[in-house]
Amino acid sequence: MATTTTKLPAPDKGPAPRKGRARKRTFRPRTLVITACAWLLAAVFLAPYLEMIVTALRPKEELRDRTYLPRNLEWANFIDVWKESELGQNLQVTLLVAGGATLLVLLVSLPAAYYTARMRYRGRKLFLLLVLVTQMFQPTALLVGLYREFHQLDMLNSVWTLILTNAAFNLAFAVWILTAYISSIPPELEEAAMVDGTSRFGAMIKVTLPLALPGVVTAVIFTFITSWNEFVMGLTLTTEPAKQPLTVGISNFIGNYTVQWNYLFAASVVAIIPVIVLFAFIERHVVSGLTAGSVK
């Protein structure tokens, strides 16, 4: 018995691509305008930093020159600024204050935000409103009261004083942003983990916290940068040069009659490098964390 085989038609691959013709990219006028505006805006924001770097490399005798670029680059300014000031101790104090305040804010804000996001208790909306209202208070409005309080406790010129004050002024934002992010995470994920035998605390650590990482990173970078750049509290609560934060130490280059511009800008360049490096590594988490809870 003979068997017949039918040949299936070959799949249509469409017209063969023409060789020798490169696909041209078309730019719309709107795209060109937006790109040009973006580059212009970037140049406006970067111009002060470029001027700061250029001035930091100027020799002392060229500080009053009107030329934009110095004739000679004085790299020794970055070495002399460490020798002629307490910049090393100031940098160490700022690292301890920013890191300690960030850690303290996380230890307090994570449980508060988790409880506020998951529990519908009486006065919840009032609590969130009060948290938001505390963000409206300026540190300078509480400056005299804080100084008197820490003076009575004999805690002036202490790193712990700066850690507590910076953590207190950044705690409200951390609670607010973490509450919004944790609220966007489905509670069914935690319930499934608890059905498998995990406690609520274990579900929060193993399930919710990894999913809330962008919100946590946002709270970390906001608290760290704010504490790093804080000036008024550091100037008021510390009087010894070696125990002052970096922002206050940089201002010591401004005298009553003269300003050491080359050392001032050299110290400023040193101050912004850690923040730029930190933000460059976690920038994508910050963007997603700030938009948390906006769309469900």
RODO-2510 file (C-alpha; in nm, 4 decimals, decimal comma):
residues 296
     n   res          X          Y          Z
     1     m     0,0000     0,0000     0,0000
     2     a     0,1527     0,3236    -0,1099
     3     t     0,1490     0,6261     0,1148
     4     t     0,1211     0,9755    -0,0188
     5     t     0,3014     1,2637     0,1391
     6     t     0,1922     1,6224     0,1041
     7     k     0,4432     1,8999     0,1066
     8     l     0,3552     2,1945     0,3255
     9     p     0,4067     2,5346     0,1694
    10     a     0,7143     2,7156     0,2931
    11     p     0,6410     3,0003     0,5343
    12     d     0,6293     3,3395     0,3804
    13     k     0,9368     3,5298     0,4915
    14     g     0,8227     3,8510     0,3327
    15     p     1,0184     4,0607     0,0911
    16     a     1,3934     4,0166     0,1038
    17     p     1,5756     4,3089     0,2604
    18     r     1,7465     4,5332     0,0153
    19     k     2,1190     4,5468     0,0548
    20     g     2,3231     4,8598     0,0379
    21     r     2,0603     5,0889     0,1903
    22     a     2,1051     5,2050     0,5492
    23     r     1,7976     5,3008     0,7418
    24     k     1,7943     5,6741     0,7989
    25     r     1,7034     5,8119     1,1402
    26     t     1,4512     6,0878     1,1244
    27     f     1,4480     6,3574     1,3912
    28     r     1,1308     6,5454     1,4542
    29     p     1,1545     6,9180     1,5302
    30     r     0,9893     6,8589     1,8671
    31     t     1,2553     6,6024     1,9623
    32     l     1,5344     6,8390     1,8627
    33     v     1,3866     7,1232     2,0675
    34     i     1,3412     6,9056     2,3761
    35     t     1,6959     6,7697     2,3445
    36     a     1,8423     7,1183     2,3070
    37     c     1,6471     7,2430     2,6097
    38     a     1,7638     6,9441     2,8137
    39     w     2,1286     7,0094     2,7293
    40     l     2,0859     7,3795     2,8050
    41     l     1,9264     7,3038     3,1401
    42     a     2,2047     7,0577     3,2233
    43     a     2,4655     7,3210     3,1364
    44     v     2,2959     7,5737     3,3660
    45     f     2,2994     7,3283     3,6574
    46     l     2,6573     7,2127     3,5934
    47     a     2,8083     7,5598     3,5450
    48     p     2,8422     7,6402     3,9201
    49     y     3,0146     7,3066     3,9833
    50     l     3,2568     7,3644     3,6961
    51     e     3,3338     7,7096     3,8328
    52     m     3,3916     7,5569     4,1765
    53     i     3,6406     7,3034     4,0379
    54     v     3,8209     7,5682     3,8323
    55     t     3,8521     7,8027     4,1315
    56     a     3,9743     7,5173     4,3505
    57     l     4,2641     7,4697     4,1081
    58     r     4,3593     7,8377     4,0843
    59     p     4,6835     7,9586     4,2395
    60     k     4,6467     8,2257     4,5053
    61     e     4,7871     8,4995     4,2798
    62     e     4,5287     8,4263     4,0055
    63     l     4,2147     8,4431     4,2200
    64     r     4,1298     8,7947     4,0995
    65     d     4,1953     8,7238     3,7319
    66     r     3,8979     8,7590     3,4979
    67     t     4,0036     8,4691     3,2791
    68     y     3,7817     8,1666     3,3130
    69     l     4,0602     7,9078     3,2998
    70     p     4,3714     7,9498     3,5166
    71     r     4,7107     7,9685     3,3520
    72     n     4,8545     7,7229     3,6033
    73     l     4,6762     7,4427     3,7882
    74     e     4,7527     7,4371     4,1591
    75     w     4,6793     7,0773     4,2638
    76     a     4,8507     7,1471     4,5952
    77     n     4,5364     7,3318     4,7100
    78     f     4,3711     6,9972     4,7848
    79     i     4,6720     6,8957     4,9983
    80     d     4,7121     7,2270     5,1783
    81     v     4,3446     7,2382     5,2737
    82     w     4,3962     6,9241     5,4842
    83     k     4,7086     7,0597     5,6508
    84     e     4,5863     7,4096     5,7352
    85     s     4,2424     7,3188     5,8731
    86     e     4,0475     7,0594     6,0676
    87     l     3,8911     6,9285     5,7471
    88     g     3,9807     6,5656     5,8210
    89     q     3,8108     6,5732     6,1623
    90     n     3,5146     6,7620     6,0154
    91     l     3,4724     6,4967     5,7458
    92     q     3,4828     6,2216     6,0078
    93     v     3,2182     6,3971     6,2184
    94     t     2,9914     6,4413     5,9159
    95     l     3,0228     6,0745     5,8212
    96     l     2,9313     5,9683     6,1760
    97     v     2,6406     6,2123     6,1948
    98     a     2,4954     6,1305     5,8515
    99     g     2,5396     5,7555     5,8944
   100     g     2,4107     5,7500     6,2536
   101     a     2,1083     5,9670     6,1754
   102     t     2,0207     5,7514     5,8741
   103     l     2,0439     5,4297     6,0774
   104     l     1,8347     5,5739     6,3608
   105     v     1,5682     5,6984     6,1188
   106     l     1,5394     5,3535     5,9603
   107     l     1,5129     5,1765     6,2962
   108     v     1,2235     5,4020     6,3993
   109     s     1,0457     5,4712     6,0696
   110     l     1,0240     5,1127     5,9374
   111     p     0,8101     4,9723     6,2249
   112     a     0,6008     5,2915     6,2377
   113     a     0,5385     5,2914     5,8621
   114     y     0,4602     4,9183     5,8557
   115     y     0,2065     4,9451     6,1383
   116     t     0,0474     5,2548     5,9845
   117     a     0,0207     5,0916     5,6411
   118     r    -0,1187     4,7581     5,7581
   119     m    -0,3383     4,8467     6,0586
   120     r    -0,6540     5,0571     6,0300
   121     y    -0,6537     5,2002     6,3821
   122     r    -0,8457     5,4994     6,5119
   123     g    -0,6652     5,8266     6,4486
   124     r    -0,4559     5,6897     6,1623
   125     k    -0,5296     5,9799     5,9278
   126     l    -0,4659     6,2283     6,2083
   127     f    -0,1304     6,0646     6,2751
   128     l    -0,0280     6,0923     5,9087
   129     l    -0,1423     6,4549     5,9054
   130     l     0,0680     6,5335     6,2121
   131     v     0,3651     6,3607     6,0508
   132     l     0,3214     6,5823     5,7452
   133     v     0,2791     6,8969     5,9559
   134     t     0,6078     6,8374     6,1362
   135     q     0,7835     6,8698     5,7998
   136     m     0,6707     7,2331     5,7884
   137     f     0,8713     7,3324     6,0970
   138     q     1,2038     7,4927     6,0177
   139     p     1,4987     7,3901     6,2378
   140     t     1,5782     7,7579     6,2962
   141     a     1,2396     7,8049     6,4663
   142     l     1,3383     7,5481     6,7305
   143     l     1,7021     7,6527     6,7521
   144     v     1,6887     7,8397     7,0844
   145     g     1,4868     7,5680     7,2569
   146     l     1,7167     7,2923     7,1346
   147     y     2,0258     7,4843     7,2422
   148     r     1,8905     7,5396     7,5937
   149     e     1,7851     7,1763     7,6228
   150     f     2,1195     7,0311     7,5154
   151     h     2,3051     7,2896     7,7257
   152     q     2,1188     7,1755     8,0365
   153     l     2,1944     6,8130     7,9489
   154     d     2,5626     6,9012     7,8949
   155     m     2,5494     6,7571     7,5421
   156     l     2,6962     7,0433     7,3407
   157     n     2,9920     6,9610     7,1124
   158     s     2,8764     6,5996     7,0933
   159     v     2,8292     6,3825     6,7873
   160     w     2,5252     6,2218     6,9507
   161     t     2,3560     6,5615     6,9725
   162     l     2,3879     6,6140     6,5982
   163     i     2,2717     6,2572     6,5286
   164     l     1,9568     6,3016     6,7399
   165     t     1,8644     6,6388     6,5906
   166     n     1,9193     6,5299     6,2307
   167     a     1,7256     6,2083     6,2864
   168     a     1,4369     6,3982     6,4456
   169     f     1,4012     6,6403     6,1529
   170     n     1,4187     6,3635     5,8894
   171     l     1,1976     6,1060     6,0603
   172     a     0,8669     6,2475     5,9363
   173     f     0,9566     6,2224     5,5672
   174     a     1,0859     5,8673     5,6102
   175     v     0,7631     5,7559     5,7803
   176     w     0,5535     5,9218     5,5100
   177     i     0,7368     5,7765     5,2089
   178     l     0,7658     5,4272     5,3616
   179     t     0,3965     5,4226     5,4558
   180     a     0,3009     5,5043     5,0959
   181     y     0,5302     5,2364     4,9553
   182     i     0,4324     4,9593     5,1979
   183     s     0,0638     5,0376     5,1334
   184     s     0,1213     4,9625     4,7631
   185     i     0,2456     4,6081     4,8446
   186     p    -0,0421     4,3542     4,8518
   187     p    -0,0975     4,2210     5,2066
   188     e    -0,1901     3,8818     5,0584
   189     l     0,1814     3,8116     5,0146
   190     e     0,2350     3,8367     5,3893
   191     e    -0,0761     3,6310     5,4604
   192     a     0,0538     3,3532     5,2362
   193     a     0,3834     3,3533     5,4238
   194     m     0,2051     3,3417     5,7597
   195     v    -0,0055     3,0475     5,6408
   196     d     0,3219     2,8611     5,5814
   197     g     0,4164     2,9191     5,9453
   198     t     0,6046     3,2498     5,9328
   199     s     0,5302     3,5048     6,2041
   200     r     0,4170     3,8555     6,1188
   201     f     0,7615     3,9903     6,2034
   202     g     0,9207     3,7256     5,9815
   203     a     0,6809     3,8082     5,6979
   204     m     0,7706     4,1749     5,7287
   205     i     1,1454     4,0998     5,7169
   206     k     1,1410     3,8285     5,4488
   207     v     0,8549     3,9457     5,2242
   208     t     0,7659     4,3126     5,2704
   209     l     1,1084     4,4594     5,3347
   210     p     1,2712     4,3233     5,0134
   211     l     0,9759     4,4475     4,8075
   212     a     0,9918     4,7872     4,9796
   213     l     1,3614     4,8299     4,8997
   214     p     1,3113     5,1282     4,6615
   215     g     1,1184     5,3143     4,9317
   216     v     1,3845     5,2289     5,1917
   217     v     1,6594     5,3512     4,9585
   218     t     1,4692     5,6762     4,9034
   219     a     1,4434     5,7346     5,2783
   220     v     1,8134     5,6499     5,3181
   221     i     1,9393     5,8862     5,0474
   222     f     1,7102     6,1702     5,1573
   223     t     1,8141     6,1408     5,5233
   224     f     2,1819     6,0980     5,4413
   225     i     2,2018     6,3974     5,2043
   226     t     1,9983     6,6216     5,4353
   227     s     2,2164     6,5308     5,7333
   228     w     2,5308     6,5713     5,5227
   229     n     2,4325     6,9232     5,4137
   230     e     2,2972     7,0422     5,7506
   231     f     2,4572     7,3679     5,8656
   232     v     2,2524     7,5655     6,1173
   233     m     2,2343     7,3003     6,3893
   234     g     2,5999     7,2137     6,3491
   235     l     2,6985     7,5788     6,3778
   236     t     2,4872     7,6351     6,6893
   237     l     2,5370     7,3119     6,8839
   238     t     2,9124     7,2781     6,8253
   239     t     3,1791     7,5380     6,9025
   240     e     3,5033     7,3386     6,8933
   241     p     3,6510     7,3336     6,5382
   242     a     3,7514     6,9657     6,5534
   243     k     3,3977     6,8586     6,6539
   244     q     3,2100     7,0590     6,3925
   245     p     3,0564     6,8995     6,0808
   246     l     3,2020     6,9518     5,7364
   247     t     2,9635     7,2288     5,6336
   248     v     3,0649     7,4385     5,9330
   249     g     3,4321     7,3577     5,8811
   250     i     3,4143     7,4849     5,5232
   251     s     3,2668     7,8158     5,6406
   252     n     3,5764     7,8740     5,8558
   253     f     3,7647     7,9676     5,5386
   254     i     3,5486     8,2819     5,5254
   255     g     3,7127     8,5384     5,7513
   256     n     3,6074     8,8833     5,8636
   257     y     3,8170     9,0611     5,6010
   258     t     3,9373     8,7960     5,3553
   259     v     3,8050     8,4798     5,1944
   260     q     4,0372     8,1947     5,0988
   261     w     3,8489     8,1116     4,7801
   262     n     4,0887     7,8443     4,6579
   263     y     4,0728     7,6502     4,9861
   264     l     3,6997     7,7144     5,0215
   265     f     3,6190     7,5601     4,6845
   266     a     3,8739     7,2796     4,7275
   267     a     3,6999     7,1790     5,0504
   268     s     3,3614     7,2067     4,8761
   269     v     3,4754     6,9655     4,6036
   270     v     3,5823     6,7179     4,8730
   271     a     3,2435     6,7590     5,0436
   272     i     3,0264     6,6816     4,7391
   273     i     3,2181     6,3778     4,6111
   274     p     3,0726     6,1209     4,8608
   275     v     2,7161     6,2380     4,7971
   276     i     2,7570     6,2229     4,4188
   277     v     2,9006     5,8714     4,4366
   278     l     2,6232     5,7522     4,6677
   279     f     2,3475     5,9036     4,4542
   280     a     2,4956     5,7632     4,1319
   281     f     2,4721     5,4074     4,2647
   282     i     2,1132     5,4201     4,3916
   283     e     1,9511     5,6820     4,1657
   284     r     1,7174     5,4336     3,9952
   285     h     1,5806     5,3188     4,3314
   286     v     1,5180     5,6780     4,4362
   287     v     1,3004     5,7517     4,1309
   288     s     1,0841     5,4424     4,1827
   289     g     1,0579     5,5102     4,5539
   290     l     0,9400     5,8679     4,5114
   291     t     0,6592     5,7572     4,2786
   292     a     0,5466     5,4789     4,5129
   293     g     0,1778     5,4718     4,5868
   294     s     0,0854     5,7155     4,3108
   295     v    -0,0638     5,4421     4,0884
   296     k    -0,2316     5,1250     4,2123
***
